[in-house]
């Protein structure tokens, strides 16, 4: 059985679910769904078969220190990145899956403590995004958070984090905001949520600094 419960697929007036079959019940279940949906011309489609990876809701946050004008990012090994043929050590935002009925803002506060041993005293909601709409139901809530950047060594490394019981091996690094944004626009961060968070910061940094520096 899966370690995570999965809610039923919501009813929709333009979708007919013909069958659902769970073909894998690991940590994240995999369902095979047969369905029809209303086409743009108004007719119903033929029956389609889709493999649906049930990951659920997630939360992520870009930790920003408006005083030092730096962001605090994490690095960790990702096996799927290796399978995709890229460097498997990714630069990421702190992030994690929401527990059942957990507020996404509470999720990211918990994940920041586990992954970075840090907390944000202000949180600004950016939006919610599908990560892999062609195959998974994962929906990620994205925030910016005000932090006080920790001290670093000569390489910008602030320490290590992660949950030992989950075999997490996470490195925490502080980046000048300009340098991180430049790297994102240069395509150096293949993790989509990392890039998206930095693109948002590039557009909103002056507004955010003004807002967070006076309160």
C-alpha positions as CSV (number, residue, x, y, z in Angstrom):
1,X,0.0,0.0,0.0
2,X,1.0,3.6,-0.6
3,X,2.3,5.7,2.3
4,X,0.1,8.6,1.2
5,X,-3.6,8.8,0.7
6,X,-4.9,10.0,-2.6
7,X,-8.1,12.0,-2.9
8,X,-10.7,11.0,-5.6
9,X,-10.5,12.7,-9.0
10,X,-12.9,15.7,-8.8
11,X,-16.1,15.5,-10.8
12,X,-16.2,17.8,-13.8
13,X,-19.2,18.4,-16.1
14,X,-17.0,18.0,-19.2
15,X,-15.2,14.8,-18.2
16,X,-16.4,11.2,-17.9
17,X,-14.2,8.8,-16.0
18,X,-14.8,5.3,-17.4
19,X,-12.4,3.4,-15.2
20,X,-9.6,3.8,-12.7
21,X,-7.0,1.1,-11.9
22,X,-4.1,1.3,-9.5
23,X,-1.1,-0.4,-11.0
24,X,1.5,0.5,-8.5
25,X,1.1,1.3,-4.7
26,X,4.6,2.4,-3.7
27,X,5.3,5.7,-1.9
28,X,3.6,7.5,-4.8
29,X,0.8,5.5,-6.4
30,X,0.4,5.1,-10.2
31,X,-3.1,4.9,-11.6
32,X,-4.3,4.0,-15.1
33,X,-7.4,6.1,-16.0
34,X,-9.7,5.7,-19.0
35,X,-11.7,8.9,-19.6
36,X,-13.4,11.0,-22.2
37,X,-13.5,14.8,-22.2
38,X,-15.3,17.6,-24.1
39,X,-13.3,18.8,-27.1
40,X,-13.1,22.4,-28.2
41,X,-15.6,21.7,-31.0
42,X,-18.2,20.7,-28.3
43,X,-18.1,16.9,-29.0
44,X,-16.9,14.3,-26.5
45,X,-13.5,12.8,-27.2
46,X,-12.9,9.1,-27.8
47,X,-11.8,7.1,-24.8
48,X,-8.3,8.1,-23.8
49,X,-6.0,6.1,-21.5
50,X,-3.6,8.0,-19.2
51,X,-1.0,7.0,-16.6
52,X,-1.4,9.3,-13.6
53,X,1.3,9.6,-11.0
54,X,-0.4,10.6,-7.7
55,X,1.9,13.0,-5.9
56,X,-0.6,15.5,-4.6
57,X,0.1,19.1,-3.3
58,X,3.5,20.5,-2.5
59,X,5.0,23.7,-1.3
60,X,8.2,25.6,-2.0
61,X,9.7,28.9,-1.0
62,X,12.5,31.2,-2.1
63,X,14.4,32.4,1.0
64,X,15.4,36.0,0.5
65,X,17.3,38.3,2.9
66,X,16.4,41.9,1.9
67,X,19.0,43.5,4.1
68,X,22.0,41.5,2.7
69,X,20.2,41.1,-0.7
70,X,21.0,37.4,-0.9
71,X,19.0,34.2,-1.4
72,X,19.6,31.0,0.4
73,X,19.4,27.9,-1.8
74,X,19.9,24.2,-1.3
75,X,21.8,21.6,-3.3
76,X,21.0,17.9,-3.3
77,X,21.4,14.7,-5.5
78,X,18.4,13.9,-7.6
79,X,18.4,10.5,-9.3
80,X,15.8,11.4,-12.0
81,X,18.1,14.2,-13.1
82,X,20.8,11.6,-13.7
83,X,18.2,9.6,-15.7
84,X,17.5,12.7,-17.8
85,X,21.1,13.0,-18.7
86,X,22.0,16.1,-16.7
87,X,24.1,16.9,-13.6
88,X,22.2,15.1,-10.8
89,X,23.2,17.7,-8.1
90,X,20.5,20.3,-8.5
91,X,20.2,23.8,-7.0
92,X,16.8,24.0,-5.5
93,X,14.4,25.9,-3.2
94,X,13.4,24.3,0.1
95,X,10.2,22.3,-0.8
96,X,8.1,19.4,0.2
97,X,4.9,17.5,-0.1
98,X,1.9,18.7,2.0
99,X,0.5,16.3,4.6
100,X,-3.2,15.6,4.4
101,X,-5.2,18.7,5.1
102,X,-2.0,20.7,5.9
103,X,-1.9,24.4,4.9
104,X,0.8,24.8,2.3
105,X,2.3,27.7,4.3
106,X,2.7,25.4,7.2
107,X,4.3,22.8,4.9
108,X,7.0,25.1,3.8
109,X,7.8,26.3,7.3
110,X,8.2,22.7,8.3
111,X,10.4,21.9,5.3
112,X,12.6,24.9,5.9
113,X,13.3,23.6,9.4
114,X,14.1,20.1,8.2
115,X,16.1,21.0,5.1
116,X,17.9,24.2,6.1
117,X,17.5,24.6,9.9
118,X,16.0,28.1,9.1
119,X,12.7,29.9,9.4
120,X,11.1,32.8,7.5
121,X,9.4,35.5,9.6
122,X,7.4,36.9,6.6
123,X,5.9,34.9,3.7
124,X,4.6,36.3,0.4
125,X,2.5,34.0,-1.8
126,X,3.6,33.9,-5.4
127,X,1.2,31.4,-6.9
128,X,0.5,27.7,-7.6
129,X,1.9,25.7,-10.5
130,X,1.6,22.2,-12.1
131,X,5.0,20.7,-12.3
132,X,4.4,17.8,-14.7
133,X,0.9,18.3,-16.2
134,X,1.5,15.6,-18.7
135,X,1.8,12.8,-16.2
136,X,1.4,13.8,-12.5
137,X,-1.2,15.6,-10.3
138,X,1.5,17.4,-8.3
139,X,0.5,21.0,-7.7
140,X,3.1,23.3,-6.0
141,X,2.3,26.4,-4.0
142,X,5.2,28.8,-4.3
143,X,6.1,31.5,-1.8
144,X,8.9,34.0,-1.0
145,X,10.1,34.2,2.6
146,X,12.0,36.8,4.5
147,X,15.1,35.3,6.2
148,X,18.3,36.4,7.9
149,X,21.0,34.8,5.9
150,X,23.4,32.5,8.0
151,X,27.1,33.0,8.1
152,X,29.0,31.2,5.3
153,X,32.5,29.9,4.5
154,X,34.7,31.1,1.7
155,X,32.6,29.2,-0.8
156,X,29.3,30.6,0.3
157,X,28.3,27.3,2.1
158,X,26.3,27.9,5.2
159,X,26.1,24.2,6.3
160,X,24.2,21.1,5.8
161,X,20.6,20.0,6.5
162,X,18.1,17.3,5.8
163,X,16.3,14.5,7.7
164,X,18.6,11.6,8.5
165,X,15.7,9.2,8.7
166,X,15.0,10.0,5.1
167,X,18.7,9.8,4.1
168,X,18.6,13.4,3.0
169,X,22.0,15.0,2.2
170,X,21.5,18.7,1.6
171,X,24.0,21.5,1.3
172,X,22.9,25.1,2.1
173,X,24.5,27.9,0.1
174,X,24.0,31.6,0.1
175,X,24.0,33.4,-3.2
176,X,24.1,37.2,-3.9
177,X,20.7,37.8,-5.4
178,X,22.1,39.3,-8.6
179,X,24.3,36.3,-9.2
180,X,21.5,33.8,-8.6
181,X,19.1,35.7,-10.9
182,X,21.7,35.9,-13.6
183,X,22.3,32.2,-13.4
184,X,18.6,31.5,-13.6
185,X,18.3,33.6,-16.8
186,X,21.3,31.9,-18.2
187,X,19.5,28.5,-17.9
188,X,21.9,27.2,-15.2
189,X,19.1,25.9,-12.9
190,X,17.1,23.1,-14.5
191,X,14.9,22.7,-11.5
192,X,11.8,24.6,-12.7
193,X,10.6,25.9,-9.3
194,X,14.1,27.3,-8.6
195,X,14.1,29.2,-11.9
196,X,10.5,30.3,-11.5
197,X,11.2,31.7,-8.0
198,X,14.2,33.6,-9.2
199,X,12.4,35.0,-12.2
200,X,9.7,36.3,-9.9
201,X,12.3,37.7,-7.6
202,X,14.0,39.5,-10.5
203,X,10.7,41.2,-11.3
204,X,9.6,41.9,-7.7
205,X,12.8,42.4,-5.8
206,X,12.7,46.2,-5.4
207,X,9.0,46.0,-4.4
208,X,9.7,43.2,-2.0
209,X,12.7,44.9,-0.4
210,X,10.7,48.1,0.2
211,X,7.9,46.1,1.7
212,X,10.0,43.9,4.0
213,X,12.5,46.6,5.0
214,X,9.9,48.8,6.6
215,X,8.0,46.1,8.5
